[in-house]
Amino acid sequence: MVTDETQTLLDDLDARDWVMVQDAVDMAGDWLRHRNIDGGFTDEVAARFVRLAAHPKWEVRKSVAHALLFLRHEQFHAALAKIIDDENAWVREAARKTLQRRTELTRADINSDDHGDKILGLLTDLESRHGSQARRAALKIADNLHTRFVRLAYHEIVRVISPLDASLINLERELQEIPGVPTRSRSHIERARGRVQLLSGILDNLREFTSEPVGTYTSEKLLPLVKEAEELALSNIDHPAAGLVVHSDVDTALLVEANRSRLLQAIINIIVNAIEACQGLDRKAEINIAARKQAESHIAISISDNGCGMGEETLRDCVQLYTSGKRNGMRFGLPLAKRIIEIDHQGTLSIDSAEGEGTTVVVVLPVEQMRVED
């Protein structure tokens, strides 16, 4: 909803005086960061940022580059693509820094807002004292330590889980040969094995989440990649909703530069979530997958379902680790997909959902990966 205050800001973004426009861009960036603004107003700001990314004054373009950091909108890419190779060095540097910082915001989203805000604050303080190289070095060291810790923990826990699972299997077989064993005893073992398998799955997901992607990107046809993801997602579900229909509308000409296996994993995870959301519906279950070119530089992939949907709190938390609306779930699917899309592929993942109606996930990917110098 556009109020008098927001309309004034939008008018200032359209002003003829470039100084007024620059001030308005800075204010819009501050609002995007600190205010809970509605989607309609964000759409209006995003459209103006795309236009202002080609403003004749470099000062305005630089302000746009800074403000884009907090624009969670599919038009982020269209605006950034205009200034990432700007003729002005100050604008180029601001745009490249924004692209790098988006990965930090993604990590903050995944690791929870409070934790992420503290990390971003520490990094900003470090940069103010020692420069941007110190900030990048600290991030790299933190990522390496975190990955090393997870790998060591994984191997140590697996060393305990594997013989435990084997012992439970042996015990189950021995009980089957003993007459008169209460059914309750067998059910205890089945539940114990189920817990071990759940823990093994959590460990596998955590290892996958912290794994470093292979830095190989190739030009991929999007249609076969989406079809493969659809088939693999359906094969991962034991009992898909009866009568589930999946519609695909992807142009055969669409190409995207990607790390194929990682992007495939992200799309599988999103489709699996959609399939699971359609379980137990009292209506025909449908999933629609569509892709379109966004300007010349990006592709938007939409995956929507008419499943159970999510309330506001679940929607806010669904891309964070260790939160789940599913029984026996740890919610790695969407956080991993977000990491792959936004960190590995410099894209965006946005989710719109209504409880009882369904969910739409929109993934926007650059046709070509932007190269950023360290």
Order of alpha helices (4+ residues) and beta strands (2+ residues): alpha-alpha-alpha-alpha-alpha-alpha-alpha-alpha-alpha-beta-alpha-beta-beta-alpha-beta-beta-alpha-alpha-beta-beta
